[in-house]
Amino acid sequence: MLKTTQLHDYHSNHAKMTEFAGYDMPLWYTTTTEEHLAVREGAGIFDVSHMGRFTVKGKQAASFIEGLVPTGVGQQPPGKAFYTLLLDEQAGIIDDLIIMRLGQDDFVLVVNAANAETDMRHIQATGIPAGVEVGDMTATSVMIAVQGPKAQEALQPLTDLDLSQLKRFRCAETRLFGERALVSRTGYTGEDGFEATIIGPTVEAPGKALEAWEKLASSARPCGLGARDSLRLEAGFPLHGSDIDQKTDPFQADLAWVISAKSGYVGSAKVAELRTRPPEFVRRGVVLESGIPRHGFDVLGPEGPVGKVTSGTFSPILRRGIALCSVRQESSEIGSGVKVTIRESVQAGHIVKPPFYDEQLYGWKRRRNGN
């Protein structure tokens, strides 16, 4: 039987539903394109309660997490959120995640739904030191992403926290719709926005979670997984299981920027070895002149295959097919021409560095640009 989130009753009454990571989730409410554009131009809300939320607390919590991820945890002050990776000993990417440092010894890890059980087993197998408590609050909290240039306007009426003072990749404990909550200025759409976790509601007793969602739905468009995927791809963000996995290391994934100079974390010896030589394959974006690329399609250079599409879709902003691809290093130059096999046809395109949209017009940077 599929699992459900605290907001399932609303979704099943309003949305086309689909299975994802063992959950019955909304695919779309109207159309993926409408919801996609609503986020790029205004505000949209996503139920992301299916994502795993782990707590790590105690005097040794920071040093414990320091040993789990390649990012420098000690450099992150309380109130900071950061994107990082869980690696295996061969530097394969077990998962990508957001870590919120709420206090000196108080962390929340937000992991992908499909990998939550694997991640918890990995964390426990690493050896939890005495004095550190690792918990799972996935089933006892609801997580809503509010995304888009009008996200602050949509979320502000539900909280006393002055959202204008919460900078990008910062987090805070607060109350939301009267309930204890966490709010971070994060998201996976490329837009400005927030991820709000209300602590307490369960599937059996959704309580204020449904009321908060319905309140948000009066000023922001409910969106499904279809728009969440097209938005993250248009922003150039990788999806674990498609663009990255345990066969991919951070250098192949173009995610070496999360790696600090430290050592001693799981996979650090292999990372040091990989750092000495360029990867054979790297992640790049491709824009096609025609057709919609999909996972597994071949990317062709002048002499033949040079890589694979790892995820592809139709971009509502560009009105073209776009893809994230794994391509050979020597064929990855930005602007170079490639072709992609789409079933029985071959479509021309070119290599780009994501995001796929004009950052003067779309995405969180336009706020900085004054638009």
C-alpha positions as CSV (number, residue, x, y, z in Angstrom):
1,M,0.0,0.0,0.0
2,L,1.2,3.5,-0.9
3,K,2.1,5.9,1.9
4,T,0.4,9.2,2.2
5,T,1.3,12.7,3.5
6,Q,-0.7,14.8,5.9
7,L,-2.1,16.7,3.0
8,H,-3.3,13.7,1.0
9,D,-7.0,14.4,1.4
10,Y,-6.6,17.8,-0.3
11,H,-4.5,16.4,-3.1
12,S,-6.8,13.4,-3.9
13,N,-9.7,15.8,-4.1
14,H,-8.0,18.3,-6.4
15,A,-5.1,16.7,-8.3
16,K,-4.1,14.0,-10.7
17,M,-2.3,11.5,-8.5
18,T,0.8,9.3,-9.1
19,E,3.1,7.0,-7.2
20,F,6.5,8.5,-6.3
21,A,9.0,7.0,-3.9
22,G,6.3,4.8,-2.3
23,Y,3.9,7.7,-1.8
24,D,0.6,8.6,-3.4
25,M,1.5,12.2,-4.6
26,P,-0.1,14.9,-6.8
27,L,1.3,15.0,-10.3
28,W,-0.6,18.1,-11.3
29,Y,-3.7,20.1,-10.4
30,T,-4.2,21.8,-13.7
31,T,-1.3,21.3,-16.1
32,T,2.5,21.0,-15.5
33,T,3.1,24.0,-17.7
34,E,0.6,26.3,-15.9
35,E,2.0,25.4,-12.5
36,H,5.6,25.8,-13.8
37,L,4.9,29.3,-15.0
38,A,3.0,30.2,-11.9
39,V,6.1,29.6,-9.9
40,R,8.4,31.5,-12.3
41,E,6.0,34.5,-12.4
42,G,4.3,34.5,-9.0
43,A,4.1,31.8,-6.3
44,G,3.4,28.1,-6.0
45,I,3.2,25.6,-3.2
46,F,4.4,22.0,-3.1
47,D,3.8,19.3,-0.6
48,V,7.3,17.9,0.0
49,S,6.4,16.1,3.2
50,H,7.5,12.8,1.7
51,M,11.1,13.9,1.9
52,G,13.0,12.5,4.9
53,R,13.7,14.8,7.9
54,F,16.2,13.5,10.4
55,T,17.3,15.3,13.6
56,V,20.8,15.1,14.9
57,K,21.4,16.5,18.4
58,G,24.0,16.4,21.1
59,K,27.5,17.7,22.1
60,Q,29.2,15.7,19.3
61,A,26.6,16.3,16.7
62,A,28.7,18.7,14.6
63,S,31.8,16.5,14.6
64,F,29.6,13.5,13.8
65,I,28.1,15.2,10.7
66,E,31.5,16.5,9.8
67,G,32.5,12.8,9.3
68,L,29.5,12.2,7.1
69,V,29.6,14.9,4.5
70,P,32.4,16.6,2.4
71,T,31.3,20.1,3.3
72,G,32.9,21.9,6.3
73,V,30.2,21.7,9.0
74,G,32.2,23.7,11.5
75,Q,32.2,26.7,9.2
76,Q,28.4,26.8,9.2
77,P,27.0,29.0,11.9
78,P,23.7,28.4,13.7
79,G,20.9,29.6,11.5
80,K,22.6,28.4,8.3
81,A,21.3,25.8,5.8
82,F,23.6,24.2,3.3
83,Y,23.5,21.8,0.4
84,T,25.8,18.8,0.5
85,L,26.2,15.1,-0.3
86,L,26.4,11.8,1.5
87,L,29.2,9.7,-0.1
88,D,30.2,6.1,0.1
89,E,33.9,5.0,0.5
90,Q,34.3,5.2,-3.3
91,A,33.0,8.8,-3.3
92,G,29.7,7.5,-5.0
93,I,26.8,9.8,-4.2
94,I,24.4,8.0,-1.8
95,D,22.2,11.1,-1.7
96,D,22.2,14.9,-1.9
97,L,20.6,16.8,1.0
98,I,20.0,20.0,2.8
99,I,21.4,20.4,6.3
100,M,19.9,23.0,8.6
101,R,22.0,24.0,11.6
102,L,19.5,25.3,14.1
103,G,21.8,25.6,17.0
104,Q,25.4,24.7,18.0
105,D,24.5,21.1,18.6
106,D,21.1,20.9,16.8
107,F,20.8,19.9,13.1
108,V,18.0,18.8,10.7
109,L,18.9,16.8,7.6
110,V,16.4,16.9,4.7
111,V,17.0,13.9,2.4
112,N,15.3,12.6,-0.7
113,A,12.2,10.4,-0.1
114,A,13.4,7.5,-2.2
115,N,16.7,7.4,-0.3
116,A,15.5,8.1,3.3
117,E,15.8,4.5,4.5
118,T,19.2,4.0,2.8
119,D,20.5,7.3,4.3
120,M,19.4,6.4,7.8
121,R,21.1,3.0,7.6
122,H,24.3,4.7,6.3
123,I,24.2,7.2,9.1
124,Q,23.7,4.5,11.7
125,A,26.4,2.3,10.2
126,T,28.9,5.1,10.4
127,G,28.7,4.8,14.2
128,I,26.7,7.3,16.2
129,P,28.9,8.5,19.1
130,A,27.7,8.6,22.7
131,G,25.8,11.8,23.5
132,V,24.4,12.1,19.9
133,E,20.8,11.4,19.3
134,V,19.6,10.7,15.7
135,G,15.8,10.8,15.2
136,D,13.3,10.7,12.3
137,M,10.6,13.3,12.4
138,T,9.3,12.6,8.8
139,A,6.0,11.2,10.0
140,T,5.4,13.8,12.7
141,S,5.9,16.9,10.6
142,V,4.7,18.4,7.3
143,M,6.9,20.2,4.9
144,I,5.6,22.8,2.4
145,A,7.7,24.5,-0.2
146,V,6.6,28.0,-1.1
147,Q,8.4,29.1,-4.3
148,G,8.5,32.0,-6.7
149,P,9.1,35.8,-6.7
150,K,5.9,36.3,-4.6
151,A,6.7,33.5,-2.1
152,Q,7.4,35.9,0.7
153,E,4.2,37.7,0.1
154,A,2.3,34.3,0.3
155,L,4.0,32.9,3.4
156,Q,4.3,36.0,5.5
157,P,0.7,36.1,6.8
158,L,1.1,32.7,8.4
159,T,4.1,33.6,10.6
160,D,5.4,36.3,13.0
161,L,8.9,35.8,11.6
162,D,10.0,38.7,9.5
163,L,10.7,36.8,6.3
164,S,12.4,39.8,4.7
165,Q,15.2,39.4,7.2
166,L,15.7,35.7,6.4
167,K,18.5,35.6,3.8
168,R,19.0,32.9,1.3
169,F,20.1,29.6,2.8
170,R,19.3,30.8,6.3
171,C,16.9,29.0,8.6
172,A,15.0,29.8,11.8
173,E,12.7,28.2,14.4
174,T,9.3,30.0,14.5
175,R,5.6,29.4,14.6
176,L,3.6,28.8,11.5
177,F,-0.2,29.1,11.6
178,G,0.3,29.0,15.4
179,E,2.3,25.7,15.4
180,R,6.0,25.1,16.1
181,A,7.8,25.2,12.8
182,L,11.1,25.6,11.0
183,V,11.5,27.9,8.0
184,S,14.4,28.0,5.6
185,R,15.0,30.3,2.6
186,T,15.7,27.3,0.4
187,G,14.0,25.3,-2.4
188,Y,14.7,23.3,-5.5
189,T,13.1,25.4,-8.3
190,G,15.7,28.0,-8.9
191,E,13.4,30.7,-7.6
192,D,13.4,32.6,-4.4
193,G,11.3,30.9,-1.8
194,F,11.0,29.0,1.5
195,E,10.6,25.5,2.8
196,A,8.4,25.4,5.9
197,T,8.2,22.5,8.3
198,I,5.3,22.4,10.7
199,I,6.1,20.1,13.6
200,G,3.4,17.9,15.0
201,P,0.8,17.0,12.4
202,T,0.6,13.3,11.5
203,V,-1.4,11.5,8.8
204,E,-3.9,10.4,11.4
205,A,-4.1,13.9,12.8
206,P,-3.2,16.5,10.1
207,G,-4.5,19.3,12.3
208,K,-3.2,22.7,11.3
209,A,-1.3,21.3,8.3
210,L,-4.4,21.2,6.1
211,E,-5.5,24.6,7.3
212,A,-2.1,26.1,6.5
213,W,-2.1,24.5,3.1
214,E,-5.6,25.8,2.2
215,K,-4.6,29.3,3.5
216,L,-1.5,29.3,1.3
217,A,-3.6,28.0,-1.6
218,S,-5.6,31.2,-1.6
219,S,-2.5,33.2,-2.6
220,A,-0.2,30.6,-4.2
221,R,-1.0,28.0,-6.8
222,P,-0.9,24.3,-5.6
223,C,1.7,22.5,-7.8
224,G,2.4,18.8,-8.3
225,L,5.5,16.7,-9.0
226,G,5.4,17.5,-12.7
227,A,6.1,21.1,-12.2
228,R,8.6,20.4,-9.4
229,D,10.6,18.2,-11.8
230,S,10.5,20.7,-14.8
231,L,11.4,23.6,-12.5
232,R,14.4,21.9,-11.0
233,L,15.6,20.7,-14.4
234,E,15.3,24.2,-15.9
235,A,17.3,25.4,-13.0
236,G,20.0,22.8,-13.7
237,F,19.6,21.0,-10.4
238,P,20.4,17.3,-10.4
239,L,17.9,14.6,-9.4
240,H,19.3,11.7,-7.4
241,G,18.4,8.4,-9.2
242,S,18.5,10.1,-12.6
243,D,21.4,12.6,-12.9
244,I,23.5,11.4,-9.9
245,D,23.7,8.1,-8.0
246,Q,26.3,5.9,-6.3
247,K,28.0,5.4,-9.7
248,T,28.6,9.1,-9.9
249,D,31.2,11.0,-7.9
250,P,31.0,14.8,-7.1
251,F,33.5,15.7,-10.0
252,Q,31.4,13.9,-12.6
253,A,28.3,15.5,-11.2
254,D,29.7,19.1,-11.4
255,L,29.2,19.2,-7.6
256,A,32.8,19.6,-6.5
257,W,31.9,23.0,-5.1
258,V,30.4,21.3,-2.0
259,I,33.8,19.7,-1.1
260,S,35.9,21.5,1.4
261,A,39.6,21.1,2.1
262,K,39.1,18.9,5.1
263,S,39.6,15.1,5.3
264,G,38.4,12.3,7.5
265,Y,34.8,12.1,6.2
266,V,33.4,9.0,4.5
267,G,34.8,8.9,0.9
268,S,37.5,11.5,1.5
269,A,40.4,9.3,0.5
270,K,38.8,8.6,-2.8
271,V,37.9,12.2,-3.3
272,A,41.6,13.1,-2.8
273,E,42.5,10.6,-5.5
274,L,39.8,11.8,-7.9
275,R,40.9,15.4,-7.4
276,T,44.2,14.7,-9.1
277,R,42.8,13.8,-12.5
278,P,39.9,15.2,-14.6
279,P,36.8,13.0,-14.8
280,E,36.1,11.1,-18.0
281,F,32.5,12.3,-18.0
282,V,30.9,15.5,-16.7
283,R,27.4,16.8,-16.3
284,R,26.3,19.4,-18.8
285,G,23.0,20.9,-20.1
286,V,21.8,20.5,-23.7
287,V,19.2,22.7,-25.5
288,L,17.6,21.1,-28.6
289,E,16.2,22.8,-31.6
290,S,13.3,20.3,-31.8
291,G,12.0,17.3,-29.8
292,I,11.9,16.4,-26.1
293,P,14.8,14.4,-24.7
294,R,14.3,11.8,-22.1
295,H,16.5,9.8,-19.7
296,G,18.8,7.3,-21.5
297,F,18.8,8.9,-24.9
298,D,22.2,9.0,-26.7
299,V,24.1,12.3,-27.0
300,L,26.1,12.3,-30.3
301,G,29.3,14.2,-31.3
302,P,30.7,14.3,-34.9
303,E,32.3,10.9,-34.4
304,G,29.4,9.1,-32.7
305,P,28.1,8.7,-29.1
306,V,29.7,11.0,-26.5
307,G,27.2,10.6,-23.6
308,K,23.7,10.0,-22.3
309,V,20.7,12.2,-21.4
310,T,20.2,11.7,-17.6
311,S,17.0,13.7,-17.4
312,G,15.1,15.8,-20.0
313,T,11.9,17.7,-20.4
314,F,10.1,20.5,-22.3
315,S,11.1,24.0,-21.0
316,P,8.0,26.2,-20.7
317,I,10.4,29.2,-20.6
318,L,12.5,28.4,-23.6
319,R,9.7,26.5,-25.4
320,R,12.3,23.9,-26.3
321,G,13.5,20.5,-25.2
322,I,16.2,20.7,-22.5
323,A,18.3,18.0,-20.8
324,L,20.9,17.3,-18.3
325,C,23.5,14.9,-19.7
326,S,26.6,13.0,-18.8
327,V,29.1,13.7,-21.6
328,R,32.7,13.0,-22.2
329,Q,35.0,15.7,-20.9
330,E,36.5,16.4,-24.4
331,S,33.0,16.9,-25.8
332,S,31.7,19.1,-23.0
333,E,32.7,22.6,-24.2
334,I,30.0,25.2,-23.7
335,G,28.4,26.2,-27.0
336,S,29.6,23.2,-28.9
337,G,27.1,21.4,-31.2
338,V,25.7,17.9,-30.4
339,K,22.8,15.8,-31.5
340,V,20.4,13.7,-29.4
341,T,18.7,10.5,-30.6
342,I,15.0,10.8,-29.9
343,R,13.5,7.4,-30.8
344,E,13.8,7.1,-34.6
345,S,15.0,10.7,-35.2
346,V,18.2,12.7,-34.5
347,Q,17.8,16.3,-33.2
348,A,20.4,19.0,-33.2
349,G,21.3,21.0,-30.1
350,H,24.2,22.6,-28.2
351,I,25.9,22.3,-24.9
352,V,25.0,24.9,-22.2
353,K,25.9,25.6,-18.6
354,P,22.6,25.6,-16.6
355,P,20.4,27.2,-15.6
356,F,18.5,27.2,-18.9
357,Y,16.7,30.5,-18.3
358,D,17.9,34.1,-18.5
359,E,18.9,34.9,-14.9
360,Q,18.1,38.6,-15.5
361,L,14.5,37.6,-15.9
362,Y,13.9,34.4,-13.9
363,G,15.3,32.7,-10.7
364,W,16.4,34.0,-7.3
365,K,19.2,36.2,-8.8
366,R,16.7,38.5,-10.4
367,R,15.9,39.8,-6.9
368,R,19.6,40.7,-6.6
369,N,19.4,42.3,-10.0
370,G,16.6,44.5,-8.8
371,N,13.8,43.1,-11.0
